[in-house]
Amino acid sequence: MNKYFFIILLYSTFSIEVFGQCDDISFTIDDNICIHQNFAVELDDEQLSEYSIDFTAGDFLDNDYSAEGLITNNDFYRARSIKIVEDDGMFFGFALSQTNNKLLRLNFGSSLENTPQISYLENVESEINRSFGFDIVESKGIWNIIVANTGGDNLLRIKFNQGLLSNDIAISKIAIQSSIDSPNNIKIIKTGNDIFAAVSCYEEVLMLKFQDEITDEPQEFLFEVGRGHTLRGIDIVEECGSYTGYVLSYTKEKILKLNYGSNLMDIPNIETINLTGSRLRYPATIDIEFEVGGYYAFIQGALGNTYKINLGYNLGQLNYSNEELDLPTSSQGFGLEMVKDKSDWSLFLIDLKNRELVRVKFSSDSSAGSPVFYSSANNLINNYNNRGSKYLILNYLNNSGYSGYIIDSTYVSGLVSPNVFIKSDSISCTKQNIDFSASSESNLNSWNWQFGDGNTASGQSISHQYTADGAYPIRLDVTDANTGCSNIAFDTISIYQQPIANFSSDQTVVCSNTDLLFENQSILNGADDFASYQWYLNDNLVTNNTNYTEKIELPGIYSVSLKTTIPGCYDSISKEIEIKEGPKSDFSFAEACENSFVSFNNLSSGSNIVSRKWDFDNGVESNELNPDIFFEKNGYYNISLTLTNESGCVNTKFDSLYIHDVPRADFSTSLACDNIPVKFTDRSGITGDEISSWQWLVNDTEKYSIRNPNIDFDSAGNYKVELKVKSSFGCESNTIKNIEINKSPNPDFDIENACSESFVSFSHTKNQNASDIKSWLWTIQGEEYLGESIEKFYSAPGEYSVKLNVIANNLCSEDTVKQFTIKQSPTVNFEVENPCEGEETILRSSTENVTDYNWIVDDNIILSGKESSWIFSQSGNKPIQHVVTAENGCKDTLTKEININRIPEVVFSVSNTEGGVPFLVELSNESRYAETFKWNFEGGNRSISYEFEPSHLYEFRGDYTIELTGYSKDSCTASSSLNISAVNPVVDIELNEIELIEIDGENFLEVKVSNIGNIPVRNLFVSVELSNGEVFQKFLKEKMKFNTSDSFTFPINHDLTSVKNLCVEVSYDEVEREINKYNNSQCITFNSGLSLIGFTKNPSRTDSYLKITSPNNEIVLIQVLDSKGSKALEFEYELKEGLNHIPFKATQLSPGVYPVNISNENIKTSVKFIKQ
């Protein structure tokens, strides 16, 4: 049997520094038991104020867990912390979202197995600001959340004024003197009457101490953990009055251990935990729990990793192995919460990326009959239903306020414990023999009884007496003779003292013909719920009720007995009573109508009557023998007659008299008109009875005897109508009313335009009664219409009927019906051609067999004829109405909205109207009000395009006309043209200007280039040559159109200190087609002398050019010497400032090598030329 003790001190103050030893609690179970064996836990609970025992502990020993996503919500995206608490059997979770500073409440209901319902609590006055962590605690019945308000660098208190399910919260700032930076996480510790809150900040930990309850002004202590840490999650463990904290370093990926000792308000000794195994990546939240194996730290990393570290039973160590849990979460996490519900552990995480709350369930041994026992349990008896090692954890709070843990274990063998059943009474009496017996299907060899009163016995069946009342636990221990497995059976018996029977009667004079009450006054000593009673009159059982009520008609001596019984014993008592003769009241009467007299007939018996009293329940009393009494109102009356004789015996009879209601005659009529019977409706009323007959009289002449007659009147006028009614009891009444019979209208109407496919007019014809009409109702083909005149559309010719119902102001109505014929109408239709503004639009009717054609256009202009035309001056939607008339006079009208199209405005331009072949012309379409286009590039439809803005390549020289035609959506057209010339191609690129400029201390070269030819060039670039021989190139542009110029600037990344000149030559693809290569280059001179560049072609068979740069305009002498030193050529050349191209007549020289000297009075230089 393995046993471990862990004690945590709750009652302490931070000033206490020395604690006593941990408690030695006696907590044991058998080392070995059998399956289904009821075993007893031996626990010395005198030192404990409360405790719980987990019989299925050890959930963290094996990595047996499963994860599932519970619920998704967008507000989980930046929820950095989650906390779950139990309140009165309900589980509530809370999370704070950084995205919108919402406080989410998760209502799990009575089980963490449920999917939570999410609701939101108001961020009062927007105090919550990007909070990372929080913790929740109950203090004096009030729940509070303390928030690390990261964005505000402060702490908040959220107070639930009416419980966790209510939205009534208050948010306030906690007043602290310390300046804190980025508060991140909070751990609340309750110790006795004090509440501590540890807050991890950027590089510091703030400890708050609240006296007795959460307030806004706690004591505080701030200390620095170390530089370079970004502190996140924090948890604190209390063990035997000593506190150990663990805080996470996010940036250094470390766990720091805080050794507080006995005082949380002191500076702790800080150590670093050494981890092997999985890398601890960006740890964010930590939760430490105790289980078999010691303390376990669960850590959530910001990259979604979840870790478990077994800290063991000894928190003094620093070296541990880190294990990463295999969970299906994403790469983003932060919040973590471990919750125990009874014996089951659940780990809750927030998957930030998937915005999902995840629950991880650790597998728990479900073999115990009851997984958890609490200190309220009647006994500590349990069992297991399968074999194996079983772990138990006792979690207790002792009488001094210390809490702690004790672990014990047992082994369940594969043998099955015998079953056993106790049979006995559950209730009995003191000093009575009670039989106890037991049965079992197994072969038992021992039966040991404990009766709960200190007495024991052995045997399968025994008898026992209890000397005192009370509830006694019965225990039977048995052993199987074959397996040796034992078992325990339990029962409870309630023992009561023998009852004492007694009763009383409250009558002073006991008379015949009177209700007698015998009240039970038995003494039961707490066995009231199990008592039964038997009442006897002259030894005859009369009732089992608690009390006995009887009316005895004959005088005499009678015996009344009561037997009071509880299970196991009883008591009885008998009493004699004398019954004196009493009077017997009796009377009769007959029912009557209200406002009449009722006669009462006295039928009483008995002698020596000294008093008589009648009560009629209407405020009237009488002592007459047979009174006559007037009753004004209907209803029930409680009549009583009370008689008293000389012996004082009193007898009363009660009876109920019903006074019938007299009916209230009334009636109403329907609309009274002379053309229809008038309906008379009975409105008479009566209470408690029914009206059985009706009589109707008109001008004193009886007409009908039914309830609701219809009566005909010959003419309009005034009539006297009387209604007489009688109830089923015979009560009568009548009423008379004068009825006016109104004159009915005589309607007529006209029908106009009775043509098919038309609206036919129906109009009421005014006559002498027209002014009296208030409404008209037309019924045509089953449909109803209101109005004096209406129109109804008829689609087909044929015979039809119409009914008109009119209602006069006196509400009398009358109908008239007419038959009529709908004639065939023509069917109109027309077409429109060429609907273009400013042009003739053709209107053509397609209707045949009609006599008249009319057209209505622009501002009611009327045209006629089957075909007509009209010129619309403006574009837009124009209504055109066409009206045709048939021989039968029927017309048909059709109106069409015709879109008169705007004439397109056709305008276009080209990039160049003249160019060298192949000449690519790019066109720009600037037309308006056209939807499609047709381009004709060369005439005769040889080259056509329908694109909006095409381009065209002219490959042959010539003059061309480009014509563009634009079409509107209804084919309105317009055209425009432009002349183009395709000429011989001229390629000529000119280097206009070069300039060396300085920008921010660096040299840049700016060149300006023009295409003065008539075709574009491609891949334009320049070659830059320095006098020191360095050469580099710079790409300028992919394509340069002709008749365009452009400037380019680029850096010169070369040292120009010793450079005399810089020359630039522009080039491109197909540069050999250039007609003037001498304008392709320029130079910049940096000194006062000449600078020789060289020949454009050397060696060469043909003439070449000598390139020289000069700072001034000056004349030089050029001498060409042959191999003998003789002058082969000599000439002067006038140099201009800048680059010069001097023609060199190489064709005058024979093949060979020639020195060429260039000189003037200031300078002399030479170069070699090779003639091929």
KENUVO-895872 format. One line per 4 residues: number of its first residue (from 1); for each residue x, y, z of C-alpha. Coordinates in steps of 0.25 Angstrom, whole numbers. Layout:
<recs>
NUM	X:Y:Z  ...
</recs>
This chain:
<recs>
1	0:0:0  6:13:-5  3:26:3  7:40:1
5	3:53:9  2:67:4  -3:78:13  -6:92:9
9	-8:103:19  -20:112:17  -21:120:30  -9:128:31
13	-5:143:30  8:147:22  14:151:36  15:137:41
17	28:131:37  28:117:44  18:106:42  16:93:50
21	17:80:44  7:75:34  -5:67:39  -4:52:41
25	-18:48:36  -22:33:37  -27:29:23  -26:14:19
29	-33:3:11  -30:-11:9  -18:-15:1  -25:-25:-7
33	-40:-26:-10  -49:-34:-20  -58:-30:-31  -71:-24:-26
37	-66:-24:-12  -72:-13:-3  -60:-8:4  -59:2:15
41	-50:14:16  -44:16:29  -43:31:31  -41:39:44
45	-49:51:41  -49:57:55  -38:66:50  -45:70:37
49	-56:80:34  -58:76:20  -52:66:10  -54:58:-3
53	-49:45:-8  -46:42:-22  -47:27:-24  -42:27:-39
57	-30:36:-38  -17:34:-47  -23:41:-60  -9:47:-63
61	-1:34:-62  -4:30:-76  -5:39:-88  -19:35:-91
65	-27:47:-95  -36:52:-107  -38:65:-112  -51:71:-119
69	-55:85:-124  -67:90:-116  -71:103:-122  -65:114:-132
73	-67:129:-131  -59:140:-138  -57:147:-124  -48:135:-120
77	-38:140:-130  -30:148:-120  -35:142:-107  -22:141:-99
81	-28:135:-86  -40:125:-82  -45:122:-68  -55:112:-64
85	-62:112:-50  -74:104:-43  -85:112:-36  -96:104:-30
89	-95:92:-39  -94:101:-52  -81:103:-60  -77:116:-65
93	-65:120:-74  -60:134:-77  -51:139:-88  -46:153:-93
97	-45:156:-107  -34:166:-111  -40:169:-124  -52:176:-119
101	-50:176:-104  -62:167:-102  -64:159:-89  -70:145:-93
105	-78:137:-84  -79:122:-87  -90:115:-80  -88:100:-80
109	-100:97:-71  -99:86:-61  -88:78:-68  -75:81:-75
113	-79:71:-86  -89:81:-91  -86:91:-103  -86:104:-96
117	-96:116:-100  -88:129:-102  -93:142:-97  -86:156:-96
121	-84:165:-84  -84:180:-86  -70:186:-86  -75:197:-77
125	-69:211:-80  -59:204:-90  -49:201:-78  -45:187:-84
129	-33:190:-93  -26:178:-100  -25:170:-88  -17:157:-88
133	-20:150:-75  -30:150:-63  -34:141:-52  -47:139:-44
137	-50:137:-29  -62:137:-20  -62:145:-7  -73:146:3
141	-83:141:-8  -79:151:-18  -71:147:-31  -60:156:-36
145	-51:156:-48  -37:163:-47  -32:167:-61  -18:169:-65
149	-22:181:-74  -10:181:-83  -14:192:-93  -16:201:-81
153	-4:197:-72  -14:195:-61  -22:185:-53  -38:184:-54
157	-48:178:-44  -61:173:-51  -71:170:-40  -83:162:-42
161	-94:168:-34  -105:157:-35  -97:145:-39  -90:139:-51
165	-103:137:-59  -107:152:-58  -102:163:-67  -102:173:-55
169	-87:176:-54  -78:187:-49  -64:190:-55  -54:198:-47
173	-39:201:-47  -31:195:-35  -23:206:-29  -9:202:-28
177	3:211:-26  13:203:-34  15:207:-48  14:194:-56
181	18:191:-71  9:182:-79  2:174:-69  0:160:-75
185	-5:149:-66  -12:147:-52  -12:136:-42  -22:138:-30
189	-18:130:-17  -28:129:-5  -21:126:8  -31:127:20
193	-37:140:21  -27:146:11  -27:147:-4  -14:149:-12
197	-13:152:-27  0:150:-34  2:158:-47  12:156:-57
201	17:168:-64  28:171:-75  40:168:-66  33:169:-52
205	23:162:-43  13:170:-35  7:163:-22  -6:169:-17
209	-12:165:-4  -27:167:-1  -32:167:13  -43:158:15
213	-50:162:2  -47:167:-12  -46:183:-11  -41:193:-20
217	-29:197:-11  -20:185:-7  -7:184:-1  4:183:-12
221	18:178:-14  26:179:-27  39:172:-30  48:170:-43
225	50:156:-48  61:160:-58  65:167:-71  61:162:-84
229	49:154:-80  35:156:-85  27:150:-74  14:142:-78
233	7:132:-70  8:130:-55  3:120:-44  6:118:-30
237	6:105:-21  4:105:-6  10:93:1  10:92:16
241	10:107:18  21:109:8  18:116:-6  25:112:-19
245	22:121:-31  25:117:-46  25:129:-57  28:127:-72
249	38:135:-79  32:137:-93  45:142:-100  55:133:-94
253	46:121:-94  48:118:-79  41:114:-67  45:122:-55
257	43:117:-41  39:127:-30  42:121:-16  34:130:-6
261	35:122:6  24:125:16  22:140:12  16:143:-2
265	19:158:1  34:155:2  44:155:-10  45:141:-15
269	58:133:-18  58:132:-33  63:120:-40  62:115:-54
273	56:101:-57  64:92:-66  56:84:-77  60:73:-86
277	51:67:-96  42:75:-105  46:90:-107  38:100:-99
281	33:109:-110  28:123:-106  21:118:-94  9:127:-91
285	0:121:-80  2:111:-69  -7:103:-60  -2:94:-49
289	-10:82:-43  -8:71:-33  -11:56:-37  -5:43:-35
293	10:45:-38  10:58:-32  9:72:-37  7:74:-52
297	9:87:-60  1:89:-73  7:100:-82  1:106:-95
301	11:112:-105  7:123:-114  10:114:-126  -1:105:-122
305	8:95:-115  3:89:-102  12:83:-92  11:74:-79
309	23:74:-69  22:65:-57  28:73:-45  27:61:-36
313	24:61:-21  36:69:-17  36:83:-22  50:86:-18
317	55:80:-31  60:88:-44  62:77:-54  50:72:-62
321	46:66:-75  36:74:-84  26:66:-92  18:72:-103
325	3:67:-105  -1:62:-118  -13:71:-120  -20:75:-134
329	-19:90:-131  -14:100:-141  -1:109:-140  -7:119:-131
333	-11:118:-117  -10:125:-103  -20:122:-93  -21:109:-85
337	-30:104:-73  -30:91:-66  -43:87:-59  -47:75:-50
341	-62:72:-50  -64:61:-39  -53:51:-43  -51:55:-58
345	-41:65:-63  -43:74:-75  -33:83:-82  -39:95:-89
349	-31:102:-100  -34:114:-110  -29:111:-124  -27:125:-128
353	-25:123:-143  -38:114:-144  -45:123:-134  -49:110:-127
357	-51:106:-113  -45:92:-111  -47:82:-100  -37:71:-97
361	-42:60:-88  -33:51:-80  -37:37:-79  -42:33:-65
365	-44:19:-58  -59:18:-58  -59:5:-50  -63:11:-36
369	-77:9:-32  -77:24:-27  -65:32:-33  -65:43:-22
373	-69:43:-8  -71:56:0  -71:59:15  -86:59:14
377	-86:44:11  -93:35:21  -83:24:20  -70:22:12
381	-73:9:6  -70:7:-9  -66:-4:-19  -59:-6:-32
385	-65:-14:-44  -52:-19:-51  -38:-23:-47  -25:-15:-46
389	-18:-5:-37  -27:6:-32  -23:20:-27  -30:29:-17
393	-27:43:-14  -33:49:-1  -34:65:-2  -37:71:11
397	-38:83:19  -35:81:34  -41:89:46  -29:99:46
401	-31:103:32  -20:95:25  -23:87:12  -15:75:7
405	-15:62:-1  -13:48:3  -11:37:-8  -14:22:-5
409	-16:10:-14  -22:-4:-14  -21:-16:-23  -34:-22:-29
413	-32:-37:-32  -39:-44:-43  -48:-52:-32  -62:-47:-31
417	-68:-44:-17  -80:-52:-12  -94:-45:-13  -102:-44:0
421	-116:-38:3  -121:-34:17  -136:-37:20  -142:-29:32
425	-152:-19:36  -148:-5:34  -157:0:45  -159:-6:59
429	-161:-3:74  -152:-3:86  -152:-16:94  -158:-24:83
433	-151:-36:77  -147:-33:62  -143:-44:53  -131:-42:44
437	-127:-51:32  -118:-51:20  -117:-59:7  -107:-61:-3
441	-104:-70:-16  -90:-72:-11  -84:-82:-1  -82:-74:11
445	-75:-79:23  -76:-66:32  -88:-57:36  -84:-45:45
449	-95:-35:49  -93:-21:55  -106:-15:60  -102:-1:61
453	-104:0:76  -91:-7:80  -96:-21:80  -92:-32:70
457	-96:-46:66  -92:-57:57  -101:-66:48  -109:-65:36
461	-122:-63:44  -123:-56:57  -132:-48:66  -129:-35:73
465	-136:-25:83  -133:-10:83  -134:-3:97  -135:11:92
469	-141:18:80  -133:24:68  -128:20:54  -118:9:54
473	-108:5:43  -108:-10:41  -95:-16:35  -93:-31:31
477	-79:-36:28  -78:-49:20  -67:-58:14  -68:-67:2
481	-63:-81:7  -58:-84:-7  -51:-71:-12  -48:-65:2
485	-54:-52:-4  -62:-44:6  -73:-34:5  -81:-24:13
489	-96:-22:13  -103:-10:19  -117:-7:24  -123:3:33
493	-134:1:43  -142:12:51  -146:8:65  -158:16:72
497	-164:16:86  -178:9:87  -189:19:84  -199:24:95
501	-213:24:89  -223:35:94  -234:44:88  -244:55:93
505	-258:61:89  -260:76:90  -276:75:92  -281:78:106
509	-295:72:104  -295:60:95  -308:59:87  -314:50:77
513	-316:56:63  -303:64:65  -289:62:58  -279:57:69
517	-264:60:67  -254:51:74  -240:57:72  -228:47:72
521	-218:51:83  -208:39:82  -194:41:86  -185:35:75
525	-171:40:79  -166:43:64  -173:32:57  -185:40:52
529	-181:36:37  -183:21:40  -195:21:49  -209:15:46
533	-222:16:54  -235:8:56  -247:14:62  -258:5:68
537	-272:8:72  -278:-2:82  -267:-12:77  -270:-9:62
541	-259:-3:53  -264:10:47  -252:17:41  -237:17:39
545	-236:32:39  -228:40:48  -240:47:55  -254:41:56
549	-267:48:53  -281:42:55  -296:46:56  -304:36:66
553	-319:37:64  -323:29:77  -320:33:91  -313:23:100
557	-299:18:106  -288:16:95  -274:11:95  -263:18:86
561	-249:11:85  -236:16:78  -225:6:74  -212:13:70
565	-201:5:63  -187:6:58  -179:-5:51  -175:-15:62
569	-185:-10:74  -198:-3:77  -207:3:88  -222:5:90
573	-232:13:99  -247:12:101  -257:22:106  -272:22:109
577	-281:33:105  -296:36:109  -305:41:97  -317:50:101
581	-329:51:92  -329:64:83  -339:70:73  -338:68:58
585	-341:80:49  -348:78:35  -355:87:26  -360:88:11
589	-363:99:1  -365:102:-14  -356:110:-24  -362:123:-29
593	-358:135:-38  -351:147:-33  -360:158:-27  -370:148:-21
597	-373:141:-7  -369:127:-3  -376:118:7  -368:110:17
601	-374:97:23  -368:93:36  -367:77:37  -358:76:49
605	-360:66:60  -356:65:75  -362:69:89  -360:80:98
609	-355:90:88  -352:103:94  -346:111:83  -348:112:67
613	-340:121:58  -341:122:43  -330:129:34  -333:132:20
617	-320:137:15  -326:150:10  -325:158:23  -338:153:28
621	-340:144:41  -353:138:47  -358:129:58  -371:126:52
625	-375:112:50  -378:113:35  -374:127:30  -376:133:16
629	-364:141:11  -362:151:0  -350:149:-9  -346:161:-18
633	-334:156:-26  -331:143:-33  -320:133:-28  -318:123:-18
637	-321:125:-3  -316:116:9  -328:114:17  -326:109:32
641	-336:104:43  -330:103:57  -337:96:68  -333:95:83
645	-340:86:94  -340:87:109  -328:78:110  -320:88:102
649	-319:80:90  -318:88:77  -321:83:63  -320:91:50
653	-324:87:36  -319:94:24  -325:94:10  -323:102:-2
657	-334:111:-9  -333:115:-23  -340:128:-28  -342:128:-43
661	-338:140:-51  -350:147:-59  -345:148:-74  -342:162:-79
665	-349:163:-93  -341:170:-104  -339:168:-119  -332:175:-131
669	-335:175:-145  -327:174:-158  -328:185:-168  -343:189:-170
673	-346:191:-185  -359:189:-192  -353:180:-203  -348:169:-194
677	-353:161:-181  -348:168:-168  -340:158:-159  -344:159:-144
681	-333:154:-135  -337:151:-120  -327:158:-110  -334:154:-98
685	-326:150:-86  -328:141:-73  -319:136:-62  -319:122:-58
689	-331:118:-67  -334:116:-81  -345:124:-89  -355:113:-94
693	-365:121:-103  -366:134:-111  -378:142:-117  -377:153:-127
697	-388:163:-130  -388:173:-141  -398:185:-139  -405:176:-128
701	-406:164:-138  -399:151:-135  -390:147:-146  -379:137:-141
705	-376:128:-129  -362:125:-133  -349:131:-127  -344:138:-139
709	-354:141:-150  -353:148:-163  -365:157:-165  -370:163:-178
713	-375:177:-178  -384:182:-190  -379:196:-191  -370:206:-184
717	-375:213:-172  -375:211:-156  -380:198:-149  -382:194:-135
721	-375:181:-131  -376:174:-118  -369:162:-112  -373:153:-101
725	-364:143:-95  -366:132:-84  -355:124:-76  -355:108:-75
729	-359:111:-60  -371:120:-65  -365:134:-62  -370:144:-72
733	-367:158:-78  -370:166:-91  -364:178:-99  -370:187:-110
737	-362:195:-120  -366:204:-132  -360:199:-145  -358:208:-157
741	-358:201:-171  -349:208:-181  -352:210:-196  -342:202:-205
745	-335:208:-217  -338:205:-232  -324:204:-239  -321:205:-254
749	-308:207:-262  -302:209:-276  -291:201:-284  -281:208:-293
753	-270:204:-303  -273:189:-302  -262:185:-311  -252:173:-309
757	-238:176:-304  -243:189:-298  -248:195:-285  -263:195:-285
761	-270:206:-277  -281:203:-267  -288:216:-261  -300:216:-252
765	-312:224:-258  -316:235:-249  -331:235:-245  -340:241:-235
769	-333:233:-224  -319:235:-229  -316:245:-218  -320:235:-207
773	-309:225:-212  -297:223:-203  -290:211:-210  -289:203:-223
777	-285:189:-224  -283:183:-238  -281:168:-240  -275:164:-254
781	-270:150:-257  -270:146:-242  -261:159:-239  -266:170:-231
785	-263:185:-233  -267:198:-225  -271:211:-231  -282:219:-238
789	-275:217:-251  -265:206:-254  -257:201:-266  -255:186:-268
793	-245:180:-279  -251:170:-288  -241:162:-296  -251:153:-305
797	-264:156:-312  -277:149:-307  -289:150:-299  -287:155:-284
801	-295:159:-272  -293:170:-261  -300:172:-248  -301:185:-240
805	-304:185:-226  -307:199:-220  -308:203:-205  -316:215:-201
809	-313:225:-190  -324:217:-182  -315:205:-184  -326:198:-193
813	-320:191:-205  -325:186:-218  -319:178:-230  -321:179:-245
817	-315:170:-256  -313:173:-271  -308:164:-283  -299:171:-293
821	-290:168:-305  -275:170:-306  -272:173:-321  -259:169:-328
825	-248:180:-327  -237:181:-337  -222:178:-333  -213:189:-336
829	-198:188:-338  -187:195:-346  -172:196:-349  -162:207:-350
833	-151:208:-360  -138:217:-359  -140:223:-345  -129:233:-346
837	-129:248:-343  -130:257:-354  -134:246:-364  -147:242:-369
841	-153:231:-359  -163:222:-366  -176:218:-359  -183:206:-365
845	-196:200:-359  -198:185:-360  -213:185:-357  -223:181:-368
849	-238:182:-370  -240:195:-362  -246:208:-367  -236:219:-361
853	-221:220:-358  -216:231:-349  -202:234:-343  -199:243:-331
857	-184:248:-331  -176:259:-325  -185:268:-316  -198:262:-321
861	-195:264:-336  -206:255:-343  -202:248:-356  -211:239:-364
865	-210:228:-374  -206:213:-373  -191:218:-375  -186:231:-371
869	-172:237:-368  -167:248:-358  -153:254:-356  -149:255:-342
873	-140:267:-339  -134:261:-326  -130:247:-321  -136:240:-309
877	-148:232:-306  -160:237:-313  -174:232:-311  -182:228:-324
881	-196:225:-323  -204:218:-334  -219:217:-334  -228:209:-343
885	-243:209:-344  -252:197:-350  -265:197:-357  -273:193:-344
889	-267:206:-337  -257:198:-328  -243:204:-327  -230:199:-323
893	-218:207:-319  -203:204:-318  -192:213:-312  -177:209:-314
897	-165:216:-308  -156:217:-320  -141:221:-317  -137:231:-328
901	-123:229:-329  -112:240:-329  -104:241:-341  -90:236:-338
905	-79:247:-337  -67:240:-344  -54:246:-340  -40:239:-340
909	-25:243:-341  -12:236:-344  2:236:-338  8:241:-351
913	2:244:-365  15:241:-372  25:230:-369  35:221:-376
917	31:207:-380  28:198:-373  20:209:-367  12:205:-355
921	0:214:-353  -6:214:-339  -20:220:-338  -27:227:-327
925	-42:226:-328  -49:239:-322  -63:236:-327  -76:237:-319
929	-90:231:-320  -85:219:-328  -85:204:-323  -78:198:-335
933	-67:203:-345  -62:199:-358  -48:203:-363  -44:204:-377
937	-29:206:-378  -26:205:-393  -39:206:-400  -47:196:-408
941	-49:188:-396  -36:182:-397  -32:184:-383  -43:185:-373
945	-43:185:-357  -55:185:-348  -47:188:-335  -49:200:-327
949	-34:205:-328  -26:196:-338  -12:199:-344  -9:196:-358
953	5:194:-365  7:200:-379  18:191:-386  18:199:-399
957	20:213:-402  8:221:-406  -3:231:-402  -14:225:-395
961	-28:229:-389  -32:223:-376  -47:224:-374  -55:221:-361
965	-70:218:-361  -77:218:-348  -91:210:-346  -101:213:-334
969	-108:201:-328  -120:204:-338  -110:205:-350  -109:220:-351
973	-96:223:-358  -86:234:-360  -72:234:-366  -58:241:-365
977	-45:240:-373  -31:244:-373  -19:243:-383  -6:236:-380
981	7:235:-388  16:223:-387  30:227:-392  44:222:-393
985	50:219:-379  60:228:-373  67:224:-360  74:236:-353
989	77:236:-338  83:249:-333  90:251:-320  86:265:-317
993	93:268:-304  101:262:-293  104:268:-279  111:263:-267
997	104:267:-254  106:265:-239  95:260:-230  97:258:-215
1001	112:257:-218  111:247:-229  113:248:-244  102:246:-253
1005	102:247:-268  89:253:-275  88:251:-290  77:256:-300
1009	73:247:-312  64:250:-324  59:241:-335  58:250:-347
1013	56:239:-357  43:233:-361  43:220:-355  44:215:-340
1017	57:209:-335  58:198:-325  67:195:-313  73:208:-312
1021	86:209:-303  99:218:-302  113:214:-301  122:223:-291
1025	137:223:-294  147:230:-284  160:235:-289  167:225:-279
1029	161:214:-288  150:210:-279  137:207:-287  123:203:-282
1033	109:203:-288  95:207:-283  82:202:-288  72:214:-290
1037	59:209:-297  53:197:-304  46:205:-315  47:220:-319
1041	37:225:-329  41:235:-340  39:250:-338  41:248:-323
1045	51:253:-313  55:248:-300  65:250:-288  72:240:-280
1049	80:241:-267  89:230:-261  101:230:-251  115:230:-255
1053	122:220:-245  136:223:-250  147:232:-244  148:244:-254
1057	160:250:-247  170:247:-258  161:246:-269  163:256:-280
1061	150:254:-288  137:246:-288  131:242:-301  116:236:-303
1065	111:229:-315  97:225:-317  94:212:-324  82:203:-326
1069	77:190:-334  80:192:-349  89:204:-347  96:201:-360
1073	84:207:-367  87:220:-361  88:231:-371  96:241:-363
1077	105:234:-352  113:246:-349  102:252:-341  101:240:-332
1081	113:243:-323  118:255:-314  129:257:-304  132:265:-292
1085	147:270:-290  152:272:-276  165:280:-280  170:291:-289
1089	177:282:-299  173:274:-311  169:260:-308  171:249:-319
1093	159:239:-319  164:231:-332  158:226:-345  144:222:-347
1097	150:210:-356  164:205:-353  169:197:-361  160:200:-373
1101	160:199:-388  151:211:-389  151:225:-384  150:228:-370
1105	148:239:-359  158:244:-349  151:247:-336  157:259:-328
1109	152:267:-316  156:281:-314  153:291:-303  153:302:-313
1113	151:306:-328  165:305:-334  173:300:-346  181:288:-346
1117	191:282:-356  190:268:-360  201:260:-367  201:246:-371
1121	215:239:-373  218:227:-381  228:216:-377  240:225:-382
1125	236:237:-374  231:244:-386  218:252:-386  207:244:-392
1129	196:254:-388  196:268:-382  184:277:-379  179:287:-369
1133	165:285:-362  158:296:-354  153:289:-341  141:293:-333
1137	139:292:-318  135:278:-314  136:266:-323  140:267:-337
1141	139:257:-348  151:260:-358  149:253:-372  161:244:-375
1145	163:240:-389  169:226:-388  166:222:-402  178:231:-406
1149	187:223:-398  194:209:-402  192:198:-392  202:199:-381
1153	204:206:-367  204:221:-366  207:230:-355  197:242:-354
1157	202:254:-347  192:265:-342  199:278:-337  197:293:-335
1161	205:303:-327  200:298:-314  200:283:-315  205:271:-323
1165	200:257:-323  200:245:-333  192:232:-336  195:220:-346
1169	185:217:-357  186:203:-365  181:203:-379  177:190:-384
</recs>
